[in-house]
Amino acid sequence: MDTRNSVLIFNLLDLQEDIPLTKKEMAGKMTATFYPERNQTEKISAFSENLKSALLEIGVNVIPFEEALNQDGNVRKGVVLFAEGDLPDKKLPIRNVETLYDNPIVGVFDGSLDIPKNPTLQETLDSIVGVLAWHLTHVPIFVQDKKWTICTMNGSVIQCDNPASPKEDILHSLVPKLAATVVPPKREEITYREGVLDLEEQGYLPYIDDFMSAATVWRENGLMLAHTSVEDLDYRNRLYKKIVSRYLDHRTGMSYGFLVKQIPTAIEPARKEQDVPMLQKRFDEAGSPIISSESDMYVRFRMNGETWIARLPDVWLLSTRSGCNKTDLNPEKDILRLGLHNGSITLDVPPKSTPKACRPSYDTYAILAHAIGNVLIGSVLLAEHPGSEFPAALMQDGLSISHWHGYPDKDYPRDGYVIHGEQKPPVSCSTPQSAAYAFDGKFKAPEIFEGAHEKFRGDIHIEPHHGTNISGVMNLTESARWVDRMHKQRKKKPLKT
């Protein structure tokens, strides 16, 4: 992975640069402690000892509980807290952490996740969210005699073998979920604008038709997970319901997946840095991958083994609103405009909605990383392969980006698209790492494409234990129909979660 590209996207999205991107880096930067209040069984006790030994062996800083506390007696920000067993209300670890977001809590439980037999994706998700709400843990682990299971808010159920020797599964599956904190952009980090989005006047109605058609396909196949309502969950008391609501930024619930239309963008051919020595000098003097003036922004990035410089215009998208039902859309309330405008994340409120109703999506960083990456690879293809379909589509009709919590079948390929991301650490959405992996894969996709570059159409970005982003020339309806056909083709082999 080229960290220079990661630094660029972190700068563009106003994220800190020193984000760990490999599993070993994540483990090395992670500090953990074990909660002294516990309700152990013999099985939990044995697993916890193996867990602690494995964490130490892979480089995690495991400290005594007393050393993890701040002056107020709470576990200080950034420390991961492991809690053992089903604890009574007043002893839940959520009561002893400094922050809701920056203190991941892992609950270790005896038994298995209580889900229906042969569950749907939605039933699995609802079961996991129910556990999170009741125990107020971010990642529950269930321990059985010969296996153990990690569950996440993404709806993932990761089966792991051999509880007596969990080191490999802890490094490859658990650590990335704890070291990459799930936090959506804060409201104050986004510029909200009202009264500037008019779907008809701005010529967006054909795109809205595409949104509505795609929503119908997703609704009929049931693969786009719907809404898990906060009101429908079971809580121990009102206080814990308020904690869940606060953690979710006072959302009414959680919905999964998104539909995005990247609006047509005028792009210019990128240039190799040695061909523009004056710009190269400015970048070197700035010590940054971005240089800006009042009217232009230029970025420096790596692709095809070369360093490129390109002008980055404003990047705009139409996107489904966070929390809405993606399969039953009301365009005037549920379709907003999101962009990187004048260097800032900007959100234009739907005509019949309000800023309060438009909370930042958990996928904001990944969405913008895909869209910015599309512009930059389009600029390189325009320079090296002027007849390429990809940059032509971006400039003339825009591109689409869809996300669902399933995975593509390599036996059912899509012409012109490259699959990537399978080997990346399995982080959750709304993490800086998810943006970096999307961005990095975007630049590699044309490099590993086996056909003529003129026929490159986009990329299919797998996020392990999370889902898939389809980004490229297909419109939203075409992408939905492709997934639908693929699912029917292998209906006897259900999508993994």
N, C-alpha and C positions, 0 to 999 in steps of 0.2 A: 504494500500500500504506500503510495507517494504522500508523505506527510505534508508536502508543500501545498497540495490541493486541499488537504484537510484544513490547514491554516487559513487558506483563502475562504472556504465556506464558513469557518468559525468567525472570521473577521466580517464577512458580509452579513451574517445573522447576529452579530454582536454577542458572540459567545466567547468564553475564555479559551485560550489557545492550548493550554497544557492538559488536554483531555486524554486519558489513557485509551488507546485504540486496540491493543492486543490483550488477550486473556491474561498473559503473564504480567503485563503492565497494570491491568486492573487489579489483579491479586496483590501486586507489590504496593499499590497505593491504598489498599483497603485496610481499615481497622475494624475489628469486631470484638464483641464481648458477649458473655452469657449471663442472662438474667438470673439473679439468685432465687427469686420465687419460682418454684417449679412444681409440677404435678407429674412425676415420673412413673412410668412403668418400667419393667425390666428391659423391654424392647427399646423404649425411648432412651433410657440411660446408656445402653450399649451403643446405640447409634450416635448419640451425642458425643461420646468419647471418641468414636471413630471420626466423626465430623470435625471435632476440634483438632485432632492429630493431622487430618488431611489439610485443614486450613493452614496450620503452621508449616506443613511440608511444602505447600505451593507458594509460600511467601506472604501470607496474610498476617498482619500484626494483630495477634489475639492478646488482649490485655485483661487483667482482672477488672471486675465490675467497678470497684471503688476508684480505679484509675480512669475510668471512662466518664466520671461525673464532673459536671461544672459546679460553679459556686452555689447554684440553687438546688443541687442534689439531683439534677436530671442528667440523663445520658447526653453528652455534648454533641453538637451538630457534626454530622459526617460519620458517626460510629454506627456500624450495623449491630443490631441487637437480636440475639437468638434466644427464644423463649421455649420452654419445654412443657408440653402438656396443656390440657384444658384448665385454665385458671379462673378463679372467681372474679367478679366484676371489679372489685376494688384493688385487685392485684394485677390487672392487665398491664402489660408493659407500655401501652400507649400513654399511660398516665405518667410515665417517667422518662419521656424523651423531650429534647429541646425543641425539635421541629417535627411537623407532620411529614414533610417532604424529604428532609435530609437525614433521617434516621430510619433506614429500612428495617422493618421488623419481620423476622422469620419465625413462624410458629412451627414446632415439631410435634406431630400428633401420632398417636398409636392407631393404626387401622387404615382405612381407605377412604377416598372421597366418595361421599354419598350422592350418587347420580343414578338416574333411571337406567334400566337395561337397554343396550343399544341406543344410547342417547343421540339426539341431534346436536349439531354444533351449538344451537341456541340453548338447549337444556344443559349442556356441559358448562357453557359460560355462566348461566344463571346459578348453577350449583356452586361454582367457584366464587362468584361475587357474593353469594350468600354466606360462605365461609369467611370471606374477608370482612364482611359487615358484622358478623357475630363475634369473631375473635379479634377484630381490628389489627390484623396482620397484613403485611404487603405481599408476602410470599409464604403460603402454607406448604409444609412438607408432610407427607403421610408415609409412615414406616410400617412395612409388613415383614413377614419372616424372610422372604427371599427377594424382595424388591422394595424400592422406595420411590415416591412420586413427588415431583415438584409441580405446583400449580401457580399460574400467574394471572394478573388482571386482564391479560390479552385473551384469556380463554384457553391457554395452552395447558396440556396435561402431559408432562414429560416423564415417561417411565424409565427408571434407572435400576440396573441390576446390582446385586451384591451389597447390601447395607453394611457388611463387615469391611468392605474395601471401596469406599465411595470417592476416592481422590480424583479420578479422571472425570467423573460426572460433576463433581463439585467445581473443578476448574473450567470445564467446557460448557456446563449448563447453568450452574447456580451463580457463580461469581459474576458473570456479565449482567445478570438481572439485578444484582445488588450494587455493583460498582457504578453502573450507568443509571443514574437516578431519573425516575419518571416525573418530570415537571413540565407542564405546558408553559408557553411564554406568558409572562405577566401582562396584565392589561396596560400597565404603565409603559411597557416596552413596545406597545403598538399604537400607531396613529389611527384613530377612528375618524371617519368622515361620514356625515349624514347628508342626504339630499343630493348626492352626486351620481348615484347609480339609477339609470332609467333603462330598463331592459329593452323596451321597444325603440326608444329614440336612438339608443346607441347601437342598434342593429344586432342585438344578441338573441332575438327570438328563435332563429334557426338552431342556435346552440341550446336554448331552453328545450326545444323539441327533442333534441338528442338526449338531454338529461332525463326527460320524462319517459322517453322510449326505453332508455337503459334501465331506469328504475323499475319499469314493468317487467323486464326480463329478470332482473335480480329478485323481484318479488315472487315471480312464478317459480323460480328454481330454489328459492329459500337459502341461497348461499351467502347473501349479504346479511350479516347478523343484525337484528333489529334492536330495540331499545330495552335495556334492563332498568326498570324504574326504581329509584331510591325509595319511593313510597311502598313498593311491594316487598321489600326486604325485611327480615326479622332482626330486631335489635334487642339488646339486653335492657336498655332504658333510653330515655330521650337524649341524655348527654351523648351517648355513643352514636345516635342518629345525627346529632349536630356535628360530631367529629367527622363522620363520613361525608356529610354535606360540605363541610369546610374543606376536606381533602379534595373533593371533586369540584372545588371552586363554586359551590352552591348550585351545581347543575341538578336538573331533575332526574338524571340518570346517566347511563352510559350507552352510546351507540358505537358501532364498529364498522369500519370501512369508510371510504369516501369516493366521491366522483368529482373530477376536476377537468375543466377545459382551459388549456393555456391559450390565451388570446393571441391572434396573429401578431408577430413582432418583426419589425424591420431589423435585420442584422447585417453586419459587414464582415467580409473575409478576415479571419485572424491573420496575424503576421508572426513569423518566427522572430524571436527577439534580436537575433544578430542582423536582421534586415531593417531594424528600426533602432539604430544605436542611440538616438536622442531619448527615445522613450525608455530604452534599457537603462540608460544612465539615470534617468529620473527615478525608476524603480529601485535601483541600487542605492541611490542617495536617500530615498525614503525608508528603505529597510522594511518595506511592506509589500504585500502582493496586490495592493490597491493604490492607485493614485487618482485624485479627483480634481476637477475644476468646477466652476459654477455650472457648466453645461454638459460636461462629459465625465464619465468614470471609465477608467481602463483597469484591467486586471491581468495578472500574469499567472499562468498555470502550465501544467505538464500534460502532454498527450502524445502518443506515438513516439516516445523517447525524445521529444523535443520540448523546448520551452517556448510557449506562445504568449502573445500579447493581443488582447481583443478589447474593443469598446463594449461595455456592458450597458445596454439600454435599460429603461424601466422594464420590469418583468411583471406581467399581470395575468391573473387567472380568475375564472369564475369557479366557485367552489361550493359544495354543499356545506351548510351551516353545522357547526359542531353540536351534536345532541339531537339533530332532527332525524326523522325516520327516512333513511336514504332510499327506501323503496316506496314511499308515499309522499312525494314532494309537493309543497306549495311554493312555486317559484318566487313569489313576491315576499315570502317570509324566509325561505330556506336556501336561496341562492345568493351568495354574497360575492364581492370582488375582493381578492386578496392580491397583494403585490409587494415587490421590493421597489419602492418609489422614492427617488432622491436619497437612496441609501438607507431607507428606513422601512421596516415592515408596516404596511398600511392596509387597513381593512375598511372597505366601503360597505356600509350597512344596507341590507335589502330594503326596497321601497316601503314595505309594510312591517318592518321590524325596528328594533332599537339597539343601541350599543350594548345595553344590559343583557339582551337576549343573545348577543353574538360573542360568546366566550371564545378565546383562542383554542383552536383544535389541538388535541394531543399530537396530531400529525403535522402541525404547522411547519416545523423545521424540515422534516423529510419532504413535504410537498414543495417548499421553496427550493430545497436543494435539487430536486429533480428538475424543476422548471428552469432554474439558473443553469444547471448542467446542460439542459437541452439547448439553451441559447449558445453556450460556449462550444459544445461539440458541433452544433450547426455551423458556427463560424469557421471551425477548422475544416469541416467537410466542404464548405463553400469555397475555401481557399484551395484545397487539394483536389477536390472532385466537384467542380462547379455544377455538374448535372445531377447531383444527388437528390433523391426524393425527399430525404429528411429535412434539410434546410428549406427546400422549396415549400413543403407542407407547412413548416413553422411560419414562414412569411406570408403564405397565401390564406391558409384556413386554420392555422394553429394546430396544437397537438392535444392529446387527452392523457390523463393520468387516473387510473382506477386502482383501488386497494380493496382486497377482500381477504378474509381469514381462511384461506386455503392455499394450495400450492399447485403449480403447473405440472403436467405430466410430460416428461421428456419424450414419450412415445407419441405425443400429439403436438408436434412443434408448430410454431406460427412463422410463416415465411417472412424473412426480413428482420426478425427479432432475435436478440441474443439473451440467453438466460444467465444470470450471474447472482452472486451473493451467498450461495449455499455454504461457503466455508467461513463466512464472517461470524464473529461472536453473536450469540442470540440475545441481543439487547431488546428492550421494549420500545414502544413508540414514545415520542416526546423526549428522547434523549439526544444530546449532541452527537453521540456515536451513530445514531440512526441516520442523521443528516450526512455525516462523513462517509458512511458506507454507501449510501445512495449516490453521493457525488463522485466518489472514487470509482464505483462500478460504471457510472455514466461514461467516464473517459475511457475505460477499458473496453466497453462494449463494441465500438467500431473496430478496435484493434483485433479482437478475437472473432469478429464476424467472418464467416467462411466464404461469403459470396462477394460479388463486386460491390464496392462501397456505394455506387449509385443506387443499389437496391436495399441498402440499410434503411430500416423503417422505425426501429426503436429498441427498447430493452425491457426485459421482464426481470424485475429485481426481487429475489427471494429474501425475506427477512426470517431467518430460522426461528421456530417456536412463536411466530407472530403472524405472518401472512405474506402477501405478494403485491407488488406494485407493477402495473402494466403501463408503460409510458411510451407514447409514440404516435405514429400516423393514424392508426385505427381510431375512429371516433368512439365515444363512450358506449354506444349501442353495439358496435362491432366487437368491442372488447368483451362486453357482457355476453354476447351470443357465442363468442369463441369459448369462454369459460363454460357456458351452458352446454355446448356441444361436447366439450372435453369431459364434463362431468357425466353426461349421459353415456358417453363412450365407455366409461369405466364405472358405471353405476353399481356394479357388483364389487368394486374396490373403492370404498368411500374415501373422500378427501381426508388426509391426516390432519390432526390438530396439534 
